Structures are given as C-alpha cells and as structure tokens.
Amino acid sequence: MKPASLASSVLLAILASGQAAWAGETACWYEQGVIVAPASIDGLAGDYILDTGAPRTLLHETKAQGAGLTETSLHGPVRIAGLSLQGQAFSVADLDARTWAFPTPIAGVIGADLLAAYVVDVSFEPCRVAIYPRGKAPAFDAKTVLRLKRGAGIATAQAAVSDGAVSRAGDFVIATGADTAVRIETGLASAPGAAKPQELLPYGAIRAKLRAASFGGELFENLDGGLVQDDTAVTGVIGAPLLARWRLRFDFPQGRLLLRPAGG
C-alpha cells in the first residue's frame, strides 16, 4: 500500500471512531408513569428520571447529602446514554414528593437543560433512550412531525383539550417525566368535585377524568388528568402515559417532535 493510501485509511478510521463516540443508547424503565434511565451526576451513579419537561437537571437531596454535598447549585460531570458532559450545572432538591412511590431510590432528574443541544429518541416498549449530536441521528420514519417551541428552558408543542362543553388549544410542555396523561394550568381549569383540589397537582394522589385531548393528529377520550401551576404561560403538560403511544424523537436543535406509532 502506498503511504498516501495508508494515511487516508487511518484518517477515515479515526473519523468513524470519533463519530461513534458521540452517539449513545441505553436501556431504560417505564415505571410509575415516567421514563427512568441509568445516569450519573458529579460521579453519583443511579436511576434518574429522564424528563424532557424539566427545565433544570436535579440531584436528589438525599443522594447529595450521602456524598457530602452541601450546596444547592453546583457544576460537575453528567453522563447518560454514552453522553458525557463536563461542568454541567445542576441543582440539589428534595425530590421525596416526586419519588416516594418508586420501589428503588431515584437519584435525580435529567432535564431539558442538558438535552437541548441534542436529538433524543425515546421508546417505551422496549424502553430505550438514544442521544445524538445534531446531524448525527439515523433516519426516523415519522408519521407525524410537530413543531417544538423553546421557552423558559422547556419545549412545548400544540395540543387541545375538552371537557365536553369547552375546548381549548395551546402550547403544552412535552414531558417524559410527567406521570399523568394530561395536566391543565390551574388558571384555565378546575375540578369542582374534588374534595382536595391540591391533590390534583403534580405528585398528588388524585386524578380527574378529562373528556378528550387531541395531540399528534389523534383524538383520545376519557384520559387521566390533573392540574399544574405554571408561570411560563403554557396551557398544560402532556405526560408519559399519553406519549407512550408513540416512539418519539425530540429534535431539539431543529425544533421538531417526530412521532411514530409504538411498535412501528
């Protein structure tokens, strides 16, 4: 082989290896209505909720205290699905209200602040999460493509809800870490028959029935619903129990949400 050919072969091998290192995939769990995946924050490995609707990555206070971390705003390495980031900002928070029902401890939440620069594929059955840099994701045979709007650290897409008498369309946070099919902002909805309305908020024990919701070109009826208090001017939240009907691609760099039927 001529020296020039050898140099070309070596260069191509290095480039291929470099590209492969940028993409990663991991098994996950669809548990308690949310996506959970192995990850680590600041070297603390464990099971983390993957929440595309969370504006900030969080480390559970219990996990932080066990490692001797006393500050609430920190920077450190974060790793998930082959993605390794240095100096990532994260907060320490009490997640007991969110995680008490899990059979094993939840170490924290991987939020949209970490994922925003990447293409993230989520499959619920079998549960898999894949993360790719911009322009490196494989083809995705989408049935529906929705616009993802960025704002206040989260991404939203259009959906509509109805109680049978009144319908409302608007921007809904798309959250793989939300355990209720649909939640509506408290300024737009109420549940007058609920004995404890506060229990209809996230991590509360009560669910209400929502007459109908339209999302991704499909109509769904008699869904589990709830309320959410939000200061980002969104209409509500679409959670994992509804999103599980599809395989999802969050193309954050291009501002697109691609949907493919589960099992397709």
Secondary structure, DSSP 8 states (H G I E B T S, - for coil): --HHHHHHHHHHHHHHHHHHHH-EEEE-EEETTEEEEEEEETTEEEEEEE-TT-SS-EEEHHHHHHTT---SEEEEEEEETTEEEEEEEEEEE--HHHHTT-SS---EEE-HHHHTTEEEEEEETTEEEEEEETT-------SEEEE-EEETTEEEEEEEEE-SS-EEEEEEEEETT--SSEEEETTT---TT-S-GGGGSTT-S--EEEEEEEETTEEEEEEEEEEE--SS---EEEEHHHHTTEEEEEETTTTEEEEEETT-
